[in-house]
Amino acid sequence: MSKNLHEKPFDETTIAKLEIFEDYAQAWIPAFVMWGEPVICIFDFFAGTGFDKNGVPGSPIRILKKTKEQIGHIFQKKVQLKVFFNEFDPKKCEQLSRSCDDFLKTHSDVRRAIELKISNEDFDVCFERLLPTIKAHSSLVYLDQNGIRFLADKYLLELEKTTRTDFLYFVSSSYFWRFGEKEEFKSHVILDMEEAKKNPYQFIHRSLITQLRTKLPLDSKLKLYPFSLKKGANIHGIIFGASHPRAAEKFLSIAWKRNEINGEANFDIDEDHKKNQLNFFEPPQLKKIASFQQRLREKILSGSISNNFEAFNFALGEAYLGSHAAEELKKMKKEKLIDYDGLSPLVTYVNVYQKERLVTFKLVKK
Ligand SMILES: C[S@@+](CC[C@H](N)C(=O)[O-])C[C@H]1O[C@@H](n2cnc3c(N)ncnc32)[C@H](O)[C@@H]1O
C-alpha cells in the first residue's frame, strides 16, 4: 500500500488523476482571483517530490504551473495566493523543496505572486494545524493519499463543516472490496460492505460515495461526486467535494469532458456499449445520458420540475450538466409537449445563479 510512487514513472491512471486535479485548479484559480477575494489558499497535503522518475510533473508542480497561467490577474487583482505543500517522507520532502525552488527560480513572477510553505509532517498533524487557515479562506484542498486511511470521518466531517472549501480526495476504493471487513480497515473507515457488495465490483467507488453521503449531517450542503479510475484489476477514484453549485458545475464539466459517455469514470462503467445491441428478449436499455433525460422528462410532465432553476439543480444533483437537461427540454418543446419563452431554456449556472433569469416550462394541453 505504501509503495514509493516516485521511484517509477507515473502510469496512465496516475496521469489521468493528475490531469483532473490540474484541470480543476485551472478552473478554480481564475474564478476566485477574478472574484476579488483578498486571500485564497491551495493545499496539497500529500505532495510527493514534484516530478516522477521521467521528469513528468506531479501535483505540486502542476499547481504552480496553473498559478503561472493566471499571474497577470493575480497581480492585477492584488490577490494573496497562499500555497501549502506537505510531504511526510523527509527525503521526498527535500526533493519537493528542490523541485519548487527550481520552478520558482525560472518563474520569478510566481515567486513574487504566491506565498509558498512546504512542510514535512504527518497528514494528521498538518491537517489539524492548517484547518483554521482552510476554514478562514476560500480554499482548494488536494488529498492524494495512498490507500484509504485518510478518508476517515474525522477528516471528511471537518471538511464538511467548511463552507468555502473545494476538495479532491484520491481513494484506492477496491481495497474496500478486498479488505473492508478487516478490523485494520474498520479502524479507519467504516463501510457497510454487505451493502456495497450488492452492486457489481466496477461500482465500488460509486458505492463508497453513496455511503459517505449518509455520514454527512442531514442538512449538509456538501455535494460529493465520484470519478472512478480503473487501473488493471483495481478501481481507484477521485472524490470531489464542494458545497457551492458553481464548484459542482466546474467539476462535472471536467468529468464529462473526460468521458462524454458517462462523465464518471475512465472506463465504460455502466456498460453503455452493450446498450446498443439488440436483444429480442429484453426491452432496450437506455444509455446513461438518455436515462437521465427520461427521468427529467417524467418530472417535467408530472409538474415536479417546472422551470430552469429546478432543471439545473436536478441535473447537478444527479451529476449531469445543464446542457444534458437543455437538450431534452428543446426536444420536448419541438414535440409540443412543453413551451417556454425564447429559443433556449437557459439551464446554465450563469443564467440560474448569476443572472437569475427564470424560464418557466408550460405543459402544452392536448
Ligand atoms: C499518491 S502519493 C502523492 C503523489 C503526488 N500528489 C504527486 O503528484 O506526485 C502520496 C504521497 O503521500 C506521502 N505520504 C504517505 N503517508 C503520509 C502521511 N501520513 N502524511 C503525509 N504524506 C504522506 C507519500 O510519501 C507519497 O509521496
The ligand as an ORCA input file, in Angstrom:
! r2SCAN-3c Opt
* xyz 0 1
  C      -0.041      9.181     -4.042
  S       1.375      9.953     -3.484
  C       1.109     11.627     -3.903
  C       1.668     11.981     -5.190
  C       1.670     13.453     -5.524
  N       0.360     14.036     -5.465
  C       2.270     13.638     -6.891
  O       1.591     14.085     -7.789
  O       3.430     13.279     -7.056
  C       1.171     10.018     -1.742
  C       2.285     10.712     -1.024
  O       1.917     10.848      0.338
  C       3.064     10.636      1.144
  N       2.575     10.190      2.474
  C       2.383      8.938      2.908
  N       1.899      8.954      4.169
  C       1.757     10.242      4.516
  C       1.297     10.900      5.692
  N       0.886     10.206      6.762
  N       1.259     12.248      5.696
  C       1.665     12.962      4.612
  N       2.143     12.394      3.489
  C       2.186     11.047      3.436
  C       3.855      9.593      0.402
  O       5.229      9.668      0.748
  C       3.597      9.951     -1.051
  O       4.598     10.789     -1.555
*
